[in-house]
Amino acid sequence: MATSTSWAQDVIICDLCDKPTQQFCNSCQVNLCETCVKKHRDEFKSLIHEIVPFLERKIQLVFPECREHSGQRCELNCKKCNTPVCVKCIASGPHKGHDVEELTETHEKKIQKIKSDTEEIKAKIIPKYQNEDHKIGNSISTTKSKIEDLGKESKELRKLWHQEVDNIFDKIDSLGQSLGEENLNALQGYHHKIRNLISEMNKIVKQNEKLSTSNNLLEVNKYQSKLNQYQDFPRHVDLKFPFLASNIEKGKELSIEIGGYTATLKQMSQTSLSTDVSRLTTGIGELMDKVRVIATIPTNYTSLYGIACVGGAEAWIYGNNKTITRIDIHGALKDTVTTTCQDGPSGISVTRGRELMYSDFISDTVNIVRDGKSETLITTPRGWTPATLFCTRSGDILVHLFKRNGLQRKHKIIRCQRENIKQEICNDGQGNPIYKDGPYSLFMSENNNGDVCVSDRNADTVVVVDKTGRVRFRYDGTPARREKSFGPGGIVTDALSQIIVTDINNDCLHILDQNGQFLRCVNDCGLGRPLGLSVDSEGRLWVGLWKSGEIKVIEYLQNK
């Protein structure tokens, strides 16, 4: 059986059909079976065919048939016309008198030229192009890097300018309020004085009217006129209401002035952009050598799940019941919302307008609290259940969705603008899931460059994708060299675009730069089982301790 198979593999097939070759045309260099010999002769009747048994074949050049003279093969090459010709073409045909050479000689020259060209292409030209390809590739990478760096610088500058503008108008609002209150207090004081004088004069009028009809000489004689006193009208309040003056030269300078306070913003030249960004960025702050716990806040939750800061000194928190409570940095209860959730919310966040949002995994909705009442904001796609939430600076809402798959869960993140889904983040460029199947919810944040940073507890990894959903990098906690495996929980980003994530297994926080490079761990401030995490407007971290229900407020950046 093996011999038969080997023979079948070595059989040479006829060039005109699928039968085994038995004959060979030396003239045309064609493999033929017995049946196709006649067919081959009939197809080229005008030519002489040297048919021999296949084993007696000769490997030789095939001379083409002459187009001008039937039955003749071209054995010469016309140098003038650069075309194969037969002897009749030279003797009396269209190529009479032209210089010719043997076609075999022409063939040999062509073969040598082909080999020479091929060798030069292989040895010189391709390496030259490959070198250029490498240079272009490097240039493309460098250009992309420069574009990315420029974009980052621009975003940093945008952030700093916006902050500076906010500071300016905070100052203007404060001055306006202060100056306005001074005027208002003066007016109210003057108003009060006028009313008191009116009341006094009304009393005097009544007394005088009574006295004018009195027959008591003694009482009438005691009368002292106060007319001159009231004729001197109280001095009117001199109001100096603040005037808001502004000057706008688009593309050049913006200035604003109120009550002696002046602020000016000038457009920066491109050459100073990088330097100024560096100078201003380093002025924001840097990591403290030793962080400082400025508050430890007890809560009424036996298990604390999440935190969402409101401004600089308050936060919404939720845990193992239906309520979401608002507390301040001193632990004082400011507000309580009883949710519509059967088993409590599965995630909370705060909008730019400081409105509370929460997800309800029973009704598959994301709700918003307005005037103390819950309204449905988003209904999730059928089969998908909402969990954690994050409201971006642009006002978009990131929602973690999961779909039950037996004991496991599939996960994805959607970006919503109001009730409309703008983006889904679930698979990479090869169609593979970005987030690992598993029972744990994802925690999310958005960085200043638009990256979506996700804490995937099912994979014990932080996954960062860019604004298009392409995976930029993953962080598995290895550089921190902790005793136990990495257990990521709550995640935030700060003004420096740093990424901070809780590690529930190692009782610490990991701090990364925006490219995933490990910077340091925060593990020296009594963080027992940290899970929830939020950052307030003062740049302080609010860390929720899952088991104890406490919150630690931590300062970790210092101003330069």
C-alpha positions as CSV (number, residue, x, y, z in Angstrom):
1,M,0.0,0.0,0.0
2,A,2.9,2.3,0.8
3,T,4.6,1.5,-2.5
4,S,1.4,2.3,-4.4
5,T,1.0,5.6,-2.6
6,S,4.6,6.5,-3.3
7,W,4.2,5.7,-7.0
8,A,1.1,7.8,-7.2
9,Q,2.9,10.8,-5.8
10,D,5.8,10.4,-8.4
11,V,3.6,10.0,-11.5
12,I,4.1,12.8,-14.0
13,I,0.8,13.9,-15.6
14,C,0.1,14.7,-19.3
15,D,0.1,18.4,-20.0
16,L,-3.2,18.1,-22.0
17,C,-5.1,15.8,-19.6
18,D,-4.9,14.0,-16.2
19,K,-3.5,10.7,-17.5
20,P,0.1,9.5,-16.8
21,T,2.7,10.7,-19.2
22,Q,4.2,8.1,-21.6
23,Q,5.5,10.2,-24.5
24,F,7.3,13.5,-24.8
25,C,7.6,16.1,-27.6
26,N,11.2,17.2,-27.7
27,S,10.3,19.9,-30.2
28,C,7.7,21.5,-27.9
29,Q,8.9,20.2,-24.5
30,V,5.4,18.9,-23.7
31,N,4.5,15.8,-21.6
32,L,2.0,13.6,-23.5
33,C,0.0,10.4,-22.9
34,E,-0.7,8.0,-25.8
35,T,-4.1,9.4,-26.4
36,C,-3.0,13.1,-26.6
37,V,-0.1,12.5,-29.0
38,K,-2.4,12.8,-32.0
39,K,-4.2,15.8,-30.4
40,H,-0.9,17.6,-30.0
41,R,0.1,17.0,-33.6
42,D,-3.3,18.1,-34.9
43,E,-3.1,21.3,-32.9
44,F,0.2,22.3,-34.4
45,K,0.0,20.6,-37.8
46,S,2.4,23.0,-39.5
47,L,5.3,22.1,-37.2
48,I,7.5,19.1,-37.1
49,H,7.2,17.2,-33.8
50,E,9.8,14.9,-32.5
51,I,7.8,12.4,-30.3
52,V,9.8,10.1,-28.2
53,P,9.2,7.8,-25.2
54,F,9.2,9.9,-22.0
55,L,12.3,8.3,-20.6
56,E,14.2,9.2,-23.8
57,R,13.2,12.8,-23.7
58,K,15.7,15.7,-24.2
59,I,15.6,18.9,-22.2
60,Q,16.2,21.6,-24.8
61,L,15.1,25.1,-25.8
62,V,11.7,25.5,-27.5
63,F,11.9,27.5,-30.7
64,P,8.7,29.5,-31.3
65,E,6.7,29.1,-34.5
66,C,7.1,31.8,-37.1
67,R,4.1,34.1,-37.5
68,E,4.9,34.8,-41.2
69,H,5.8,31.3,-42.4
70,S,3.7,28.3,-41.4
71,G,5.7,25.2,-40.4
72,Q,8.9,27.1,-39.7
73,R,10.4,27.6,-36.3
74,C,12.3,30.8,-35.4
75,E,15.9,30.0,-34.8
76,L,17.2,33.5,-35.3
77,N,16.6,36.9,-33.7
78,C,16.4,40.1,-35.8
79,K,18.5,42.7,-34.0
80,K,16.8,45.7,-35.7
81,C,13.3,44.6,-34.8
82,N,14.2,42.6,-31.7
83,T,11.9,39.8,-32.6
84,P,12.4,36.0,-33.3
85,V,12.5,35.2,-37.1
86,C,12.9,32.1,-39.3
87,V,15.4,31.6,-42.2
88,K,12.7,32.5,-44.7
89,C,12.1,35.9,-43.0
90,I,15.8,36.7,-43.6
91,A,16.0,35.3,-47.1
92,S,13.0,36.8,-48.7
93,G,10.6,38.0,-46.0
94,P,10.1,41.3,-44.1
95,H,13.4,41.0,-42.3
96,K,15.5,40.7,-45.4
97,G,18.9,42.5,-45.0
98,H,18.5,42.9,-41.3
99,D,21.3,41.9,-38.9
100,V,20.5,38.7,-37.0
101,E,22.0,36.4,-34.4
102,E,21.3,33.0,-33.2
103,L,18.2,32.9,-31.0
104,T,20.1,30.8,-28.5
105,E,22.7,33.5,-28.3
106,T,19.9,36.1,-27.7
107,H,18.4,33.7,-25.1
108,E,21.7,33.4,-23.3
109,K,22.2,37.1,-23.2
110,K,18.7,37.6,-21.8
111,I,19.2,35.0,-19.2
112,Q,22.4,36.7,-18.1
113,K,20.7,40.0,-18.0
114,I,17.8,38.6,-15.9
115,K,20.2,37.0,-13.5
116,S,22.2,40.3,-13.3
117,D,19.1,42.4,-12.7
118,T,17.8,39.9,-10.1
119,E,21.1,39.9,-8.3
120,E,21.2,43.7,-8.2
121,I,17.6,44.0,-7.0
122,K,18.3,41.4,-4.3
123,A,21.7,42.6,-3.2
124,K,21.4,46.4,-3.6
125,I,18.0,47.8,-4.4
126,I,15.8,45.8,-2.0
127,P,18.2,46.5,1.0
128,K,18.2,50.2,0.0
129,Y,14.4,50.3,0.0
130,Q,14.3,48.2,3.2
131,N,16.6,50.7,4.9
132,E,14.4,53.5,3.7
133,D,11.3,51.6,4.9
134,H,12.9,51.3,8.3
135,K,13.7,55.1,8.4
136,I,10.2,56.0,7.3
137,G,8.8,53.7,10.0
138,N,10.9,55.4,12.6
139,S,9.9,58.8,11.3
140,I,6.2,57.8,11.5
141,S,6.6,56.6,15.0
142,T,8.5,59.8,16.0
143,T,5.9,61.9,14.3
144,K,3.0,60.1,16.0
145,S,4.9,60.5,19.3
146,K,5.3,64.2,18.7
147,I,1.7,64.6,17.8
148,E,0.7,62.7,20.9
149,D,3.0,64.8,23.1
150,L,1.7,68.0,21.5
151,G,-1.9,66.9,22.2
152,K,-1.0,66.1,25.8
153,E,0.7,69.5,26.2
154,S,-2.4,71.2,24.7
155,K,-4.7,69.3,27.1
156,E,-2.6,70.2,30.1
157,L,-2.5,73.8,29.1
158,R,-6.3,73.8,28.4
159,K,-6.9,72.3,31.9
160,L,-4.6,74.9,33.5
161,W,-6.1,77.8,31.6
162,H,-9.6,76.6,32.5
163,Q,-8.6,76.4,36.1
164,E,-7.1,79.8,36.0
165,V,-10.2,81.2,34.4
166,D,-12.3,79.5,37.1
167,N,-10.1,81.1,39.8
168,I,-10.5,84.5,38.2
169,F,-14.2,84.3,38.0
170,D,-14.4,82.8,41.5
171,K,-12.6,86.0,42.7
172,I,-14.8,88.2,40.6
173,D,-17.9,86.5,42.0
174,S,-16.6,86.9,45.5
175,L,-15.7,90.6,45.0
176,G,-19.1,91.2,43.4
177,Q,-20.9,89.5,46.2
178,S,-18.9,91.4,48.8
179,L,-19.3,94.8,47.2
180,G,-23.0,94.1,46.5
181,E,-23.6,93.1,50.1
182,E,-21.9,96.3,51.3
183,N,-24.3,98.4,49.2
184,L,-27.3,96.2,50.2
185,N,-26.4,96.6,53.9
186,A,-26.1,100.4,53.5
187,L,-29.5,100.6,51.7
188,Q,-31.2,98.4,54.3
189,G,-29.7,100.5,57.1
190,Y,-31.0,103.7,55.4
191,H,-34.3,102.0,54.8
192,H,-34.6,101.1,58.4
193,K,-33.7,104.6,59.5
194,I,-36.4,106.2,57.2
195,R,-39.1,103.8,58.5
196,N,-38.2,104.6,62.1
197,L,-38.4,108.3,61.4
198,I,-41.8,107.8,59.7
199,S,-43.0,105.9,62.7
200,E,-41.7,108.7,65.1
201,M,-43.4,111.4,63.0
202,N,-46.7,109.5,62.9
203,K,-46.6,109.4,66.7
204,I,-45.8,113.1,66.9
205,V,-48.7,113.9,64.5
206,K,-51.1,112.0,66.7
207,Q,-49.7,113.7,69.8
208,N,-49.9,117.2,68.2
209,E,-53.5,116.6,67.0
210,K,-54.5,115.6,70.5
211,L,-52.6,118.5,72.0
212,S,-54.1,121.0,69.6
213,T,-57.5,120.4,71.0
214,S,-56.4,120.3,74.6
215,N,-57.6,122.9,77.2
216,N,-54.7,122.0,79.5
217,L,-52.6,125.1,79.5
218,L,-49.6,123.4,81.2
219,E,-49.4,120.6,78.6
220,V,-49.7,123.0,75.7
221,N,-47.1,125.3,77.2
222,K,-44.6,122.4,77.4
223,Y,-44.7,121.7,73.7
224,Q,-41.3,121.7,72.0
225,S,-41.3,121.9,68.2
226,K,-39.3,119.2,66.3
227,L,-40.1,120.6,62.9
228,N,-36.5,121.7,62.1
229,Q,-35.2,118.2,63.2
230,Y,-37.4,116.5,60.6
231,Q,-37.0,119.1,57.9
232,D,-33.3,118.2,57.7
233,F,-33.8,115.1,55.5
234,P,-31.4,112.2,56.3
235,R,-28.4,112.1,53.9
236,H,-29.1,109.6,51.1
237,V,-26.8,106.6,50.8
238,D,-24.0,107.1,48.3
239,L,-24.0,103.8,46.4
240,K,-20.9,102.5,44.8
241,F,-22.1,99.5,43.0
242,P,-19.4,97.4,41.3
243,F,-19.0,97.9,37.6
244,L,-17.7,94.9,35.6
245,A,-15.5,96.1,32.8
246,S,-14.1,93.8,30.2
247,N,-12.0,94.0,27.1
248,I,-11.9,91.2,24.5
249,E,-9.4,91.1,21.6
250,K,-10.1,87.7,20.1
251,G,-7.0,85.6,19.6
252,K,-4.9,88.2,21.5
253,E,-5.9,89.3,25.0
254,L,-8.8,89.0,27.4
255,S,-9.1,91.3,30.4
256,I,-11.7,91.9,33.1
257,E,-11.9,94.4,36.0
258,I,-14.1,94.9,39.0
259,G,-13.6,97.0,42.1
260,G,-9.9,97.5,41.6
261,Y,-9.2,93.9,40.8
262,T,-7.9,93.3,37.2
263,A,-7.2,90.0,35.5
264,T,-5.7,89.5,32.0
265,L,-5.2,86.4,29.9
266,K,-2.8,86.7,26.9
267,Q,-2.4,84.2,24.1
268,M,0.8,82.2,24.4
269,S,3.2,81.9,21.5
270,Q,3.9,78.4,20.2
271,T,7.6,78.6,21.0
272,S,6.8,79.0,24.7
273,L,4.1,76.4,24.9
274,S,6.2,73.5,26.1
275,T,8.1,75.6,28.6
276,D,5.0,77.1,30.1
277,V,3.2,73.8,30.3
278,S,6.1,72.3,32.2
279,R,6.3,75.3,34.5
280,L,2.6,75.4,35.2
281,T,2.2,71.6,35.5
282,T,5.0,71.4,38.1
283,G,3.2,74.1,40.0
284,I,0.1,71.9,40.5
285,G,1.9,69.6,43.0
286,E,3.8,66.5,43.4
287,L,3.6,63.3,45.5
288,M,4.3,63.8,49.2
289,D,7.1,61.8,50.7
290,K,4.7,60.7,53.4
291,V,0.9,61.1,52.9
292,R,-1.3,62.6,55.6
293,V,-4.7,61.3,56.8
294,I,-6.6,64.5,57.6
295,A,-9.9,62.8,58.6
296,T,-11.3,59.4,59.6
297,I,-15.0,59.4,59.1
298,P,-17.3,56.7,60.6
299,T,-20.4,55.7,58.7
300,N,-23.6,53.8,59.4
301,Y,-22.7,51.1,56.9
302,T,-21.3,47.7,58.1
303,S,-20.0,47.2,54.5
304,L,-19.1,50.3,52.5
305,Y,-19.2,49.8,48.7
306,G,-18.6,53.2,47.1
307,I,-18.0,56.9,47.3
308,A,-18.7,59.9,45.0
309,C,-17.3,63.3,46.2
310,V,-19.3,66.5,45.9
311,G,-17.1,69.5,45.8
312,G,-14.3,69.8,48.3
313,A,-15.7,68.6,51.6
314,E,-18.7,66.3,51.0
315,A,-19.5,62.9,49.5
316,W,-22.3,60.6,48.7
317,I,-21.7,57.0,50.0
318,Y,-23.5,53.7,49.8
319,G,-23.2,50.3,51.3
320,N,-25.3,47.3,52.3
321,N,-28.8,48.8,52.3
322,K,-31.1,50.8,50.2
323,T,-30.0,54.2,51.3
324,I,-27.4,56.6,49.8
325,T,-26.2,59.2,52.3
326,R,-24.4,62.5,51.9
327,I,-21.9,63.3,54.6
328,D,-19.3,66.1,55.1
329,I,-15.6,65.7,56.0
330,H,-16.5,65.9,59.7
331,G,-18.9,63.0,59.5
332,A,-22.1,65.1,59.7
333,L,-25.1,63.7,57.8
334,K,-26.3,66.2,55.2
335,D,-28.8,64.3,53.2
336,T,-30.3,60.8,52.7
337,V,-31.8,59.2,49.6
338,T,-33.9,56.1,49.9
339,T,-33.5,54.4,46.5
340,T,-36.0,52.3,44.5
341,C,-33.6,49.4,44.5
342,Q,-34.8,46.2,46.1
343,D,-31.3,45.2,47.4
344,G,-29.7,48.6,47.2
345,P,-27.8,50.4,44.4
346,S,-25.0,48.7,42.5
347,G,-23.2,51.9,41.7
348,I,-23.3,55.7,42.2
349,S,-21.8,58.8,40.6
350,V,-22.3,62.6,40.6
351,T,-23.0,64.7,37.5
352,R,-21.2,67.9,36.6
353,G,-24.3,69.7,38.1
354,R,-23.8,67.8,41.3
355,E,-26.9,65.6,40.8
356,L,-26.7,62.1,42.3
357,M,-27.0,59.1,39.9
358,Y,-27.4,55.4,40.9
359,S,-27.9,52.1,39.1
360,D,-30.6,49.6,39.9
361,F,-29.7,46.1,38.8
362,I,-33.2,44.8,39.4
363,S,-35.0,47.2,37.1
364,D,-32.0,47.5,34.7
365,T,-32.0,51.3,34.9
366,V,-29.7,54.2,35.8
367,N,-31.6,56.8,37.8
368,I,-31.0,60.4,38.7
369,V,-32.2,62.1,41.9
370,R,-33.9,65.5,41.4
371,D,-35.7,67.4,44.1
372,G,-35.4,64.3,46.3
373,K,-37.2,62.1,43.8
374,S,-35.7,59.3,41.6
375,E,-36.2,59.6,37.8
376,T,-35.1,57.0,35.2
377,L,-32.3,58.4,33.1
378,I,-31.1,55.3,31.2
379,T,-32.7,51.9,30.5
380,T,-30.0,49.4,29.6
381,P,-30.1,47.1,26.6
382,R,-32.1,43.9,27.0
383,G,-30.2,41.2,28.8
384,W,-27.6,43.6,30.2
385,T,-27.6,44.7,33.9
386,P,-26.1,48.1,35.1
387,A,-23.5,48.2,37.8
388,T,-20.9,50.9,38.5
389,L,-21.1,54.4,37.0
390,F,-18.8,57.3,36.2
391,C,-19.7,60.8,34.9
392,T,-17.1,62.3,32.7
393,R,-16.0,66.0,32.4
394,S,-17.9,66.3,29.1
395,G,-21.1,65.1,30.8
396,D,-21.1,61.6,29.2
397,I,-22.0,58.7,31.5
398,L,-19.9,55.5,31.6
399,V,-21.9,52.5,32.7
400,H,-20.5,49.1,33.5
401,L,-22.9,46.4,32.2
402,F,-22.8,42.7,32.8
403,K,-24.7,39.8,31.3
404,R,-25.2,36.6,33.3
405,N,-23.7,33.5,31.7
406,G,-24.3,30.7,34.2
407,L,-22.2,31.3,37.2
408,Q,-20.0,33.8,35.3
409,R,-20.7,37.2,33.9
410,K,-19.7,38.9,30.7
411,H,-18.7,42.5,31.0
412,K,-18.7,45.7,28.8
413,I,-18.7,49.4,29.3
414,I,-21.0,51.8,27.4
415,R,-20.7,55.6,27.0
416,C,-24.1,57.3,27.1
417,Q,-25.1,60.8,26.2
418,R,-28.3,61.1,28.1
419,E,-30.2,58.0,27.1
420,N,-28.3,57.4,23.8
421,I,-25.4,55.0,23.6
422,K,-22.4,56.6,21.9
423,Q,-19.8,53.9,22.4
424,E,-19.3,50.3,23.5
425,I,-16.0,49.1,25.0
426,C,-15.9,45.3,25.0
427,N,-13.6,43.7,22.4
428,D,-10.1,44.4,21.2
429,G,-9.0,44.7,17.5
430,Q,-8.8,40.9,17.2
431,G,-12.3,40.4,18.6
432,N,-11.2,39.1,22.0
433,P,-12.9,40.4,25.2
434,I,-11.1,43.2,26.8
435,Y,-12.5,42.4,30.3
436,K,-12.4,38.9,31.8
437,D,-15.6,37.0,32.6
438,G,-16.2,36.8,36.3
439,P,-18.4,37.7,39.2
440,Y,-16.9,41.1,40.1
441,S,-18.1,44.5,38.9
442,L,-15.7,46.8,37.1
443,F,-14.7,50.2,38.5
444,M,-14.1,53.1,36.0
445,S,-12.6,56.6,35.6
446,E,-11.7,58.8,32.7
447,N,-8.3,60.5,32.5
448,N,-7.5,64.0,31.2
449,N,-6.4,62.6,27.8
450,G,-9.7,60.7,27.3
451,D,-8.4,57.3,28.4
452,V,-10.9,55.1,30.1
453,C,-9.2,53.5,33.1
454,V,-10.9,50.3,34.4
455,S,-10.2,48.2,37.5
456,D,-10.9,44.6,36.5
457,R,-11.0,42.5,39.7
458,N,-11.9,39.4,37.7
459,A,-8.5,39.6,35.9
460,D,-6.7,41.3,38.9
461,T,-5.6,43.9,36.4
462,V,-6.1,47.6,35.6
463,V,-7.0,48.0,31.9
464,V,-6.6,51.3,30.1
465,V,-8.1,52.0,26.7
466,D,-7.9,55.2,24.6
467,K,-10.9,57.2,23.6
468,T,-11.5,54.9,20.6
469,G,-11.6,51.8,22.8
470,R,-8.1,50.5,21.8
471,V,-6.2,48.9,24.7
472,R,-3.2,51.1,25.6
473,F,-1.8,49.0,28.5
474,R,-2.5,46.7,31.4
475,Y,-1.1,46.9,34.9
476,D,-1.1,43.7,37.1
477,G,0.4,45.1,40.3
478,T,3.8,43.3,39.8
479,P,6.0,46.4,40.0
480,A,4.6,47.2,43.5
481,R,6.1,43.9,44.9
482,R,3.3,43.4,47.4
483,E,3.0,40.3,49.6
484,K,-0.3,39.2,48.2
485,S,-1.8,39.1,44.7
486,F,-3.1,42.4,43.3
487,G,-6.8,43.0,44.2
488,P,-7.9,46.2,42.3
489,G,-11.0,48.0,43.4
490,G,-12.0,51.7,43.2
491,I,-10.1,53.8,40.6
492,V,-9.7,57.5,40.0
493,T,-7.4,59.9,38.1
494,D,-6.1,63.2,39.4
495,A,-5.1,66.7,38.0
496,L,-1.7,65.3,37.1
497,S,-3.3,62.5,35.0
498,Q,-2.0,60.0,37.5
499,I,-4.1,56.8,38.1
500,I,-4.8,55.7,41.6
501,V,-6.4,52.3,42.4
502,T,-7.2,50.6,45.7
503,D,-5.7,47.2,46.4
504,I,-8.1,45.3,48.7
505,N,-5.8,42.3,49.2
506,N,-2.7,44.4,50.3
507,D,-4.5,47.2,52.2
508,C,-2.9,49.9,50.0
509,L,-3.2,52.2,47.0
510,H,-1.2,52.0,43.8
511,I,-0.3,55.2,42.0
512,L,0.6,55.0,38.3
513,D,1.4,57.7,35.7
514,Q,-0.9,58.0,32.7
515,N,1.2,55.6,30.7
516,G,0.9,52.8,33.3
517,Q,4.3,53.2,34.9
518,F,4.3,52.4,38.6
519,L,5.1,55.4,40.8
520,R,4.5,54.3,44.4
521,C,2.2,52.6,46.9
522,V,0.4,54.3,49.7
523,N,0.3,51.8,52.6
524,D,1.2,53.6,55.7
525,C,-2.1,55.2,56.8
526,G,-4.3,52.4,58.2
527,L,-6.1,51.3,55.0
528,G,-7.9,48.1,56.0
529,R,-9.6,46.4,53.0
530,P,-9.9,49.6,50.9
531,L,-12.6,49.4,48.2
532,G,-14.4,52.7,47.4
533,L,-12.3,55.6,46.1
534,S,-13.1,59.2,45.0
535,V,-11.1,62.5,44.7
536,D,-12.5,65.8,45.8
537,S,-12.1,69.2,44.3
538,E,-9.2,69.9,46.6
539,G,-7.3,66.9,45.2
540,R,-7.7,64.8,48.3
541,L,-8.5,61.1,48.2
542,W,-11.6,59.7,50.0
543,V,-10.9,56.0,50.6
544,G,-13.8,53.7,51.7
545,L,-12.9,50.8,53.9
546,W,-15.1,47.9,53.0
547,K,-15.2,45.9,56.2
548,S,-15.1,48.7,58.8
549,G,-17.3,51.1,56.9
550,E,-14.9,54.0,57.7
551,I,-13.6,56.6,55.2
552,K,-10.1,57.9,55.3
553,V,-9.5,61.4,53.7
554,I,-5.9,61.5,52.5
555,E,-3.7,64.4,51.3
556,Y,-1.0,62.9,49.0
557,L,0.0,65.9,46.8
558,Q,2.0,68.9,47.9
559,N,2.0,72.4,46.3
560,K,5.3,73.6,45.0
